[in-house]
Amino acid sequence: MESSTSKNEAEILRTLRSRFEREGYTFVPHPTKDMVPAFLGGYQPDALALSDKKSLVIEIKSRRSPSGDSRLAQLAERVKAAPGWDLHIVYAGDFSRPVYGKPSRNAVVELLNEVFDLYHKDLLRPALLMGWAALEAIARSAVLEEIPRLWPNDT
């Protein structure tokens, strides 16, 4: 059974991956020892974000603590001494999860129309994926009672 701490870290890593890959980095969660830069010695970071310009050592901490701060200060000195590297620390308590807003009725109708267009063009896989997105949007918008009115007659 996965602990809530490791679930939270996994969620943070997924979000960081998305962010850093959009910025052009190669994101490596839980890098193997052979991928960890030599200047870190035996230290195993939570992730690396690599690029030609600047690379990052990424650490995720559950909370701030004096002993943890001392270790991070030592790590920061090592990273600072390595040209082209920076330390990126994420505290789970400070990490904001993405918030998905409630989709409008029009957004749900548009998704459903796209699903039908794809279906009628015999593009079944894309229709399934868009249908799943529409289902998620419907669940988020809590318009379950309106489904019969949103769904066009398929005759």
C-alpha positions as CSV (number, residue, x, y, z in Angstrom):
1,M,0.0,0.0,0.0
2,E,1.4,3.4,-1.1
3,S,1.7,6.0,1.7
4,S,0.1,9.4,1.4
5,T,3.6,10.9,1.4
6,S,4.8,8.9,-1.6
7,K,1.5,9.5,-3.4
8,N,2.0,13.3,-2.8
9,E,5.6,13.1,-4.0
10,A,4.5,11.2,-7.1
11,E,1.8,13.8,-7.8
12,I,4.4,16.6,-7.3
13,L,6.9,14.8,-9.6
14,R,4.2,14.5,-12.3
15,T,3.4,18.2,-12.1
16,L,7.1,19.2,-12.1
17,R,7.7,16.9,-15.1
18,S,5.0,18.6,-17.0
19,R,6.3,22.1,-16.1
20,F,10.0,21.4,-16.8
21,E,9.3,19.5,-20.1
22,R,7.2,22.5,-21.3
23,E,10.3,24.6,-20.5
24,G,12.5,22.3,-22.7
25,Y,14.2,20.3,-19.9
26,T,14.6,16.5,-19.9
27,F,13.0,15.4,-16.6
28,V,14.4,12.4,-14.8
29,P,12.5,11.3,-11.7
30,H,14.4,9.2,-9.2
31,P,17.6,9.1,-11.4
32,T,19.8,6.0,-11.2
33,K,23.2,6.3,-9.6
34,D,24.9,6.5,-12.9
35,M,22.8,9.5,-13.9
36,V,23.5,11.5,-10.8
37,P,26.3,14.0,-11.3
38,A,29.6,13.1,-9.6
39,F,29.7,16.4,-7.6
40,L,26.7,15.1,-5.6
41,G,28.8,12.2,-4.3
42,G,26.4,9.5,-2.9
43,Y,23.5,11.9,-2.6
44,Q,20.4,10.7,-4.4
45,P,18.1,13.6,-5.5
46,D,14.4,13.1,-6.1
47,A,14.7,14.3,-9.7
48,L,16.9,16.0,-12.3
49,A,15.9,18.5,-14.9
50,L,18.5,18.5,-17.7
51,S,19.2,21.0,-20.4
52,D,22.1,22.4,-22.4
53,K,21.9,25.8,-20.7
54,K,21.2,24.9,-17.0
55,S,20.4,21.7,-15.2
56,L,18.6,21.3,-11.9
57,V,18.9,19.0,-8.9
58,I,15.4,18.7,-7.6
59,E,14.5,17.9,-4.0
60,I,11.0,17.4,-2.5
61,K,10.6,17.8,1.2
62,S,7.5,17.2,3.2
63,R,8.2,20.1,5.5
64,R,10.9,22.5,6.7
65,S,13.0,21.4,9.7
66,P,16.3,22.6,11.2
67,S,18.1,19.3,10.5
68,G,16.7,19.2,7.0
69,D,17.7,22.8,6.4
70,S,21.2,22.0,7.4
71,R,21.5,19.1,5.0
72,L,19.9,21.2,2.2
73,A,22.5,24.0,2.9
74,Q,25.3,21.5,2.4
75,L,23.6,20.2,-0.8
76,A,23.2,23.8,-2.0
77,E,26.9,24.5,-1.6
78,R,27.8,21.4,-3.7
79,V,25.4,22.4,-6.4
80,K,26.4,26.0,-6.4
81,A,30.0,25.0,-7.0
82,A,29.1,23.0,-10.1
83,P,28.9,25.2,-13.2
84,G,25.6,25.0,-15.0
85,W,23.6,23.5,-12.1
86,D,21.0,24.9,-9.7
87,L,19.1,23.4,-6.8
88,H,15.4,23.4,-6.9
89,I,13.6,22.6,-3.6
90,V,9.9,21.9,-3.4
91,Y,8.1,21.8,0.0
92,A,5.0,19.6,-0.3
93,G,3.1,21.9,2.1
94,D,3.8,24.9,-0.2
95,F,3.0,23.0,-3.3
96,S,-0.3,23.9,-4.9
97,R,-2.1,21.3,-6.8
98,P,-3.6,22.2,-10.1
99,V,-7.2,23.2,-9.8
100,Y,-9.6,22.2,-12.5
101,G,-12.5,24.6,-12.8
102,K,-16.0,23.5,-13.4
103,P,-16.6,23.4,-17.1
104,S,-19.5,25.4,-18.6
105,R,-22.5,23.7,-20.1
106,N,-21.3,25.0,-23.5
107,A,-17.8,23.4,-23.0
108,V,-19.5,20.1,-22.3
109,V,-21.8,20.4,-25.3
110,E,-18.8,21.2,-27.5
111,L,-16.9,18.2,-26.3
112,L,-19.9,15.9,-27.0
113,N,-20.3,17.4,-30.5
114,E,-16.6,16.6,-31.1
115,V,-17.2,13.1,-29.9
116,F,-20.1,12.6,-32.4
117,D,-18.1,14.2,-35.2
118,L,-15.2,11.8,-34.6
119,Y,-17.6,8.8,-34.2
120,H,-19.4,9.6,-37.5
121,K,-16.1,9.9,-39.3
122,D,-15.3,6.3,-38.0
123,L,-12.4,7.7,-35.9
124,L,-13.3,5.5,-32.9
125,R,-10.1,5.7,-30.8
126,P,-10.1,9.5,-30.9
127,A,-13.8,9.5,-30.2
128,L,-13.3,7.3,-27.2
129,L,-10.6,9.6,-25.8
130,M,-12.7,12.7,-26.3
131,G,-15.7,10.8,-24.9
132,W,-13.7,10.1,-21.8
133,A,-12.7,13.8,-21.5
134,A,-16.4,14.7,-21.9
135,L,-17.4,12.2,-19.2
136,E,-14.8,13.8,-16.9
137,A,-16.1,17.2,-17.7
138,I,-19.6,16.2,-17.0
139,A,-18.6,14.7,-13.6
140,R,-16.8,17.9,-12.7
141,S,-19.6,20.1,-13.7
142,A,-22.1,18.0,-11.8
143,V,-24.7,18.3,-14.5
144,L,-25.5,14.6,-14.5
145,E,-29.2,15.3,-14.3
146,E,-28.8,17.3,-17.6
147,I,-27.1,14.5,-19.6
148,P,-30.3,13.5,-21.6
149,R,-30.7,17.2,-22.6
150,L,-27.0,17.5,-23.6
151,W,-26.8,14.3,-25.6
152,P,-28.0,14.8,-29.1
153,N,-30.4,12.3,-30.6
154,D,-28.3,9.8,-32.6
155,T,-30.9,8.5,-35.1
